[in-house]
Amino acid sequence: SERLFMDMADRLAEDGWRDLGYRYINIDDCWSAKQRDATGRLVADPERFPSGIKALADYVHSRGLKLGIYADLGRLTCGGYPGTTLDHVKQDAQTFAEWGVDMLKLDGCYSSAEEQAEGYPAMAKALNATGRPIVYSCSWPAYQGGLPPKVNYTVLAEICNLWRNYDDIQDSWDSVLSILDWFFTNQDVLQPAAGPGHWNDPDMLIIGNFGLSYEQSRSQMALWTVMAAPLLMSTDLRTISPSAKEILQNRLMIQINQDPLGIQGRRIVKEKSRIEVYLRPLFQAASALVFFSRRTDMPFRYTTSLAKLHFPEEAVYEVHDVYSGKIITGLKTGDSFSVVINPSGVVMWYLYPIAPPAQPWHVDRPQAPGEGFQPALL
């Protein structure tokens, strides 16, 4: 109902979320009446949104926030409400703009591949024609299997600001792992497609709900951040636990997620011990490293060096542990170090050179997943 969204706007504004960058409140499916009006326009459900979407957008804007809405490029939405068929694309774009909507997620239930190929670009054009800046989230690749040749990521990046590539997340650790596996198994295709203004979207953060333990919640936040994923929370901010709030409001994590280069990270190591290492290159020669344990037995002491992770020789780094806040100064590329990683947990580092290497280093596209990938010095 509109009351729920107003309550969430209040929580975002008053509990520190907005100031950290959580700015969009997004309405999902089932917000509309079951029928369009006499002129063919979408209308909000009169019982649950009696004031209408424009009034809700005005309220959200008054709290310094932005409003997102959901539509579906098909006969019906996934929930069975009126869809946006091709003949309604321009009208619906104009309606959303007039309401003051700031973001549109366009789903793909009840539409054919041909309708999607025509409709997703048409909606981009229609949104731009309204003159209102509206972030455009497409579900197009998710309905085409997420991979070439059916999905052309070059074309997609010109049309959409972000896109769902894969299955909907469920409130479970198994679901998080299935998304993680798909994204990093296919990282050679997906990683180059992401960048400022055009992002892969592995779906929502489920931190603060019921399916993840504390360690798993920390892992999802770190791994989504290294993926340069949009941080879209799906939880009740009125009742969120202090521990979940602390994870979601980690300032250094958000800074890494919002890095201006917008380079998506990669998995660079998979050990037989079920430890994995992920690397994201960041602005000003910084990097984010995530050490992730798929183990379920006990904490594991993992020993490696920056040299083994393909960092340049003769560099010296300052390291910030993103969750603990501990700082290591003077870590040389050749120094061996150990991290203790809890089962299904992570250790995440933010590191930057305090003595630069003799030779600059660059992003090399690997021949095989994880091999030869080096962060960029810019």
C-alpha positions in Angstrom: 0.0 0.0 0.0 1.0 3.6 -0.3 1.4 3.7 3.5 4.1 1.1 3.4 6.1 3.0 0.8 5.7 6.3 2.7 6.9 4.5 5.9 10.0 3.1 3.9 10.7 6.6 2.6 10.7 7.9 6.2 13.0 5.2 7.3 15.4 5.8 4.4 15.5 9.5 5.2 15.7 9.3 9.0 17.8 6.2 9.7 20.9 7.1 7.7 20.2 5.2 4.5 19.6 8.1 2.2 22.9 9.8 3.2 24.8 6.7 2.4 23.3 6.6 -1.1 20.2 4.4 -0.8 18.0 6.8 -2.8 15.4 4.7 -4.8 12.3 3.2 -3.4 11.0 0.7 -6.0 7.4 -0.6 -6.2 7.3 -4.1 -7.5 4.5 -5.9 -9.4 0.8 -5.8 -8.4 0.5 -2.1 -7.8 -2.0 -1.3 -10.5 -5.8 -1.8 -10.9 -6.8 -4.9 -12.8 -7.9 -2.9 -15.7 -6.7 0.2 -17.6 -9.0 3.2 -17.6 -11.2 4.3 -20.4 -8.4 6.1 -22.2 -6.1 3.1 -21.9 -3.9 4.5 -19.1 -2.6 2.4 -16.3 -4.1 3.4 -12.9 -3.0 2.5 -9.4 -5.2 0.1 -7.3 -7.7 2.5 -5.8 -7.8 0.7 -2.4 -4.1 0.2 -1.8 -2.9 3.5 -3.5 -5.9 5.8 -3.0 -3.9 9.0 -3.5 -2.3 7.7 -6.8 1.3 7.2 -7.8 2.0 10.9 -8.5 1.1 11.8 -4.9 3.4 9.0 -3.7 6.2 10.2 -5.9 5.7 13.7 -4.6 6.0 12.4 -1.0 9.1 10.3 -1.8 10.7 13.4 -3.5 9.9 15.5 -0.5 12.1 13.1 1.5 15.0 13.6 -0.9 14.5 10.2 -2.5 13.4 8.8 -5.9 10.6 6.5 -6.8 10.8 3.4 -9.0 7.9 1.5 -10.6 7.4 -1.9 -12.2 5.8 -2.7 -15.6 5.9 -5.8 -17.9 6.4 -6.0 -21.6 3.7 -8.4 -22.3 0.0 -9.2 -22.2 0.0 -9.3 -18.4 2.5 -8.7 -15.7 4.0 -11.7 -14.0 1.4 -11.2 -11.2 -1.5 -11.1 -13.7 -2.0 -7.3 -13.8 -2.2 -5.2 -17.1 0.9 -5.5 -19.1 2.6 -3.0 -21.4 2.0 -4.4 -24.9 3.8 -2.8 -27.8 0.9 -0.5 -28.6 1.0 0.9 -25.0 4.8 1.5 -24.7 4.7 5.2 -25.5 1.6 5.9 -23.5 3.0 4.1 -20.4 6.3 5.9 -20.6 4.5 9.2 -20.8 2.3 8.2 -17.8 5.3 7.3 -15.7 7.0 10.5 -16.5 3.9 12.5 -15.7 3.7 10.8 -12.3 7.2 11.7 -11.5 8.7 8.2 -11.6 12.5 8.1 -11.6 13.1 4.4 -12.4 11.3 1.7 -14.4 11.8 -2.0 -14.2 10.4 -3.6 -17.3 9.8 -7.3 -16.9 9.1 -9.9 -19.6 6.3 -12.3 -18.7 3.7 -13.1 -21.3 5.8 -11.8 -24.2 7.6 -13.5 -27.1 11.3 -13.1 -28.1 10.2 -11.0 -31.1 8.1 -8.7 -28.9 11.0 -8.3 -26.5 13.4 -7.5 -29.3 11.1 -4.7 -30.5 9.7 -3.6 -27.1 12.8 -3.1 -24.9 14.5 -0.7 -27.4 11.1 1.0 -28.0 10.6 1.7 -24.3 14.1 3.1 -24.0 13.3 5.5 -26.9 9.9 6.3 -25.3 11.4 7.1 -21.9 14.0 9.3 -23.5 11.3 11.1 -25.5 9.5 12.1 -22.2 12.4 14.4 -21.3 12.4 13.1 -17.8 15.5 11.2 -16.5 14.3 7.7 -15.8 16.6 4.8 -14.9 15.7 1.9 -17.1 16.1 -1.7 -15.8 15.5 -4.4 -18.3 14.7 -8.1 -17.7 15.3 -8.9 -21.4 18.5 -11.0 -21.1 17.0 -13.1 -18.3 14.2 -14.3 -20.6 16.8 -15.2 -23.3 19.1 -17.3 -21.2 21.5 -14.5 -20.3 24.3 -15.4 -22.7 25.3 -14.9 -26.4 24.4 -15.5 -29.1 20.8 -14.8 -27.9 21.9 -11.9 -25.8 23.9 -9.1 -27.4 25.5 -7.2 -24.5 26.8 -4.4 -26.7 23.3 -3.6 -27.9 21.9 -4.0 -24.4 24.4 -1.5 -22.9 23.1 1.1 -25.4 19.5 0.5 -24.5 19.3 -0.2 -20.7 20.9 1.2 -17.6 20.8 -2.2 -15.8 19.4 -5.6 -16.6 18.5 -8.8 -14.9 20.5 -11.7 -16.5 19.4 -14.7 -14.4 16.9 -16.2 -12.1 15.0 -14.3 -9.4 16.7 -14.5 -6.0 15.0 -16.5 -3.2 15.5 -16.0 0.5 18.0 -18.7 0.8 21.8 -19.3 0.8 21.4 -21.9 -2.0 19.8 -19.2 -4.2 22.7 -16.8 -3.5 25.2 -19.4 -4.4 23.4 -20.4 -7.6 23.5 -16.7 -8.8 27.1 -16.4 -7.7 28.1 -19.5 -9.6 26.3 -18.5 -12.8 27.8 -15.0 -12.8 31.3 -16.1 -12.3 31.2 -19.2 -14.5 30.2 -16.8 -17.2 32.4 -13.8 -16.1 34.3 -13.6 -19.4 31.1 -12.7 -21.1 29.4 -10.7 -18.3 32.3 -8.7 -16.8 33.2 -6.6 -19.9 29.5 -5.7 -20.4 29.3 -3.7 -17.1 30.3 -0.1 -16.5 29.0 3.3 -15.6 25.4 3.6 -16.9 25.0 -0.1 -17.8 25.2 -2.7 -15.1 24.6 -6.4 -14.6 22.0 -6.9 -11.9 22.3 -10.2 -10.0 19.0 -9.3 -8.1 18.3 -8.0 -4.7 20.1 -8.1 -1.4 18.2 -10.4 1.0 20.2 -9.3 4.0 17.8 -8.7 7.0 15.3 -11.3 6.0 15.2 -15.0 7.2 17.3 -17.1 4.8 20.9 -16.0 5.5 23.0 -16.4 8.6 25.2 -13.5 9.8 28.2 -14.8 7.9 26.2 -15.4 4.8 24.8 -11.9 4.9 28.3 -10.4 5.1 29.2 -12.6 2.1 26.3 -11.5 -0.1 27.1 -7.9 0.6 30.8 -8.3 -0.2 30.3 -10.5 -3.3 27.5 -8.2 -4.7 29.9 -5.2 -4.1 32.8 -6.9 -6.0 30.3 -7.6 -8.8 29.5 -3.9 -9.1 25.9 -4.9 -8.5 23.2 -2.3 -7.9 22.5 -2.5 -4.1 18.8 -2.9 -4.0 17.6 -4.0 -0.6 14.6 -6.2 0.0 13.8 -6.1 3.6 11.5 -4.3 6.1 13.4 -1.2 7.4 11.0 -0.8 10.3 12.1 -4.0 11.9 15.6 -4.7 10.5 18.1 -6.1 13.0 21.1 -4.0 14.1 23.5 -6.6 12.7 21.8 -6.5 9.2 21.7 -2.7 9.3 25.4 -2.6 10.1 26.3 -4.7 7.1 24.1 -2.8 4.7 25.3 0.6 6.0 29.1 -0.2 5.9 30.5 3.0 4.5 33.7 1.6 3.0 31.7 -1.2 1.4 29.3 1.3 -0.2 32.3 3.4 -1.4 33.8 0.4 -3.1 30.4 -0.6 -4.6 30.0 3.0 -6.0 33.6 3.2 -7.3 33.6 5.7 -10.3 35.4 3.4 -12.7 32.5 0.9 -12.4 34.7 -2.1 -13.3 33.0 -5.4 -12.4 35.2 -7.8 -10.4 36.3 -11.3 -11.3 36.9 -14.6 -9.5 40.7 -15.1 -9.8 41.3 -18.1 -7.6 39.4 -21.4 -6.8 41.2 -23.6 -4.4 40.7 -27.3 -3.7 40.2 -26.2 -0.1 37.0 -24.5 -1.2 38.4 -21.0 -0.7 37.9 -18.6 -3.5 39.4 -15.1 -4.2 37.7 -12.3 -6.0 39.3 -9.1 -7.2 37.8 -5.8 -8.3 40.0 -3.0 -9.6 39.2 0.5 -8.3 39.9 4.1 -8.8 43.4 5.5 -8.2 45.1 2.0 -8.4 43.1 0.7 -5.4 41.6 -2.8 -5.3 39.0 -4.8 -3.4 39.8 -8.4 -2.6 37.3 -10.8 -1.2 38.4 -14.1 0.3 35.3 -16.4 0.4 34.9 -19.7 2.1 32.5 -22.3 0.7 33.4 -24.6 3.6 30.7 -25.6 6.1 32.9 -27.2 8.8 35.1 -24.6 10.6 37.1 -21.4 10.1 39.9 -21.8 7.6 43.3 -20.1 7.7 44.2 -19.2 4.1 47.7 -18.2 3.3 48.8 -16.4 0.1 50.6 -13.3 -1.1 49.7 -10.4 -3.4 52.3 -11.7 -5.8 50.4 -15.0 -6.1 47.3 -12.9 -6.9 49.2 -11.2 -9.8 49.8 -7.8 -8.1 52.8 -6.0 -9.5 56.2 -6.5 -8.1 57.8 -4.1 -5.7 54.6 -2.3 -4.7 53.7 -1.6 -1.1 50.1 -1.4 0.1 48.0 -0.1 2.9 45.1 -2.6 3.6 41.8 -1.8 5.3 39.7 -4.8 6.4 36.3 -3.7 5.3 34.3 -5.4 8.1 36.7 -5.3 11.1 38.2 -1.9 10.4 41.7 -3.2 11.0 44.5 -1.6 9.0 47.7 -3.2 7.8 50.4 -0.8 6.7 53.4 -1.7 4.5 52.2 -4.9 3.0 54.6 -5.7 0.2 53.6 -7.7 -2.9 55.9 -10.6 -2.0 54.9 -10.8 1.7 53.1 -13.9 2.7 49.9 -13.3 4.8 47.1 -15.3 6.2 43.4 -14.6 6.7 41.0 -16.6 8.8 37.6 -17.1 7.0 34.5 -18.4 8.7 32.4 -21.1 7.0 30.3 -19.5 4.2 31.9 -16.2 5.2 34.3 -13.7 3.8 37.3 -11.5 4.6 37.2 -8.4 2.5 40.1 -6.0 1.9 40.3 -2.6 0.5 44.0 -1.9 -0.5 45.8 0.9 -2.2 49.5 1.4 -3.1 51.5 3.7 -0.8 54.7 3.0 -2.8 53.8 2.4 -6.5 55.4 -0.3 -8.5 58.2 0.4 -10.9 56.1 -0.6 -13.9 52.5 0.5 -14.4 50.0 -2.4 -14.8 46.8 -2.7 -16.7 43.6 -4.8 -17.1 44.4 -7.8 -19.2 41.5 -9.9 -20.5 42.3 -13.4 -19.4 42.5 -16.4 -21.7 40.7 -18.6 -19.2 38.5 -17.5 -16.2 40.7 -16.0 -13.5 44.1 -16.5 -15.2 46.3 -13.5 -15.9 43.8 -10.9 -14.7 45.5 -7.8 -13.2 43.9 -4.7 -11.6 44.4 -1.4 -13.4 46.7 1.4 -12.4 45.1 4.6 -13.7 
